[in-house]
Amino acid sequence: MSYLPSTEVKERNLTDKQQSFLDNLISTGGDPKQAAELAGYSGNYHQVIKSLRQEVIELASDVLARSAPQAAFKLVEIMNSDAPIPQVGNKLTAAQTILDRVGVSKSDKLDVTHKAAGGIFILPEKEPIEVQAEDVEYVEERGTSEEEIGSEQPYVEEAFEREEEE
């Protein structure tokens, strides 16, 4: 038994009415109310959209993907045009947005999929390690010759002299 989420995409069997709704959604230019009426749904079309949420998202992605070449050509047309183009800012923004959403220039969507073959491997608990140490006496060896003592002495005397002056 795997505790990891499944990465398989399950193909859903749609009823004729649901498939008709999706087809009519394209033919009506994305009008869900009109698509629901043409498919034979009466009443609240929001429930239809809610039940077909994933399919509607896939449909929208397909529409954007089909519009990507047109958006790319519109960018090139705007770039090469010397004549004034009405609403050029809006057209440029729309073309850039379409290309961004289909992943041509940038993608804000992060899709992380990982297929684990075995599952989770749990390591055993770590045991404490005891280290034996010996008590050792540390003896600092200093030179006791007069030269070594004498070489430290002027520094110490200078420090005392400075303190007394202040």
Beta strands, then each sheet from edge to edge (+ up, - down):
end
